Amino acid sequence: MKNIFLFIYCADLKKTNNTMKDFWKKQIEKHEKLVFLAPMDGYGDSAYRQAMKRVAPDIFCISEFYSADGLVYSKFLADSVLPHTEIETPLVVQIFWKDPEMFARAAKIIDNPKYNIRGIDINMWCPAKKVVRSGHGSSLLINEDTAFRIVEALNKATHLPVSVKTRRSFDGNQDLIKFAKWLESAGCSLLTIHGRTSKQAYTWFADHTDTYELKNHLKIPVICNGDILNYDDGMKKVKELDGFMIGRGSFWNPWAFLKWGYEPSLSELLEAMEFHALKLVETKGERKGNLEIRKHLVQYLRNFPGVKAYRKRLVTTESFENTQSIITEIRTDFSEFLDKKPWLWEIEKEDLES
């Protein structure tokens, strides 16, 4: 009898694991195209993700990238960055390193049910010189055997779907199709291609031509990334691919993920600022949260001609109450313009002076 129960348990576990591994294929069946918030170091924290999903709840968020060894050796780090709110679900965590065994150990931590993570993404795209010199990030494009062993080890260590974000090539001399097919055979369930080489970093324009051709050679979903400004731009560029990823286009602009070129009103911008400031304080504490919100506040209002009068106060705010006070003042001073859309230049400097 004990053996029968063990057999049933193992069969159910295998079924559950297969269901999780098929996560992205099931999402493809539900959505026209998959739309992602890209992983962005220094920006894509919990507060930022909440600010984006408050406006665009159907997007998929990938976290900032964390080192695998950091998660393994620092319980504080794991307990700081892996917990998240319901609005961010399903959350995918991106990790980087160069040791397959360390990836496997990190996966077991991420896989803990208490964190409710829905996927693990491998960073094979970061072009930063420090990262590349260390054998991480986009250097894996020229350390192919290590790249494949990482995917294989991670895939064996977790029931979560394993995805990869990489680039067209390292310096233009690598075979993307061959590389991607090996990643797929190792267990990669979704692949994102940034349309630049590692050597190009963020210079020149992203070119998705290679990504379009790659789609013809893979069975797994393929996502494009690089110079995608908003949802409409993404739908023009995605073609036969399975989705697109917006990174810098989302800076202080959660409306980038909405269809048909949605432009926010001044009232909506102020609400977004207040929400983002609150979530930063809730997730990072009063001091750190208020220091970090400074780089966001002015940028939300960058097309508002009246921002100059508030700029200094916004970039030196020291408390959430102070931020609220400034926002309330703007609402009061420009009450007749709250329904106007600064990004469509519906508010002119002359209007504010009259």
ABEGO torsion letter per residue (X at the ends): XAAAAAAAAAAAAAAAAAAAAAAAAAAAAABABBBBBBBBBGAABAAAAAAAAAABAABBBBBBBBBAAAAAABAAAAAAAABBBAAAOBBBBBBBEABAAAAAAAAAAAABAAAGBABBBBBAABABAAAAAAGBEAAAAABAAAAAAAAAAAAAABABBBBBBBBABAAGABBAAAAAAAAAAAGBABBBBBABBAAAEABEBBBAAAAAAAAAABABBBBBBEGBABAAAAAAAAEABAEBBBBAAABGBAAAABBGGBBBBAAAAAAAAAAAAAAAAAAAEAAAAAAAAAAAAAAAAAABAAAAAAAAAAAABABAAAAAAAAAAAAAAAAAAAABBAAAGABBAAAAAX
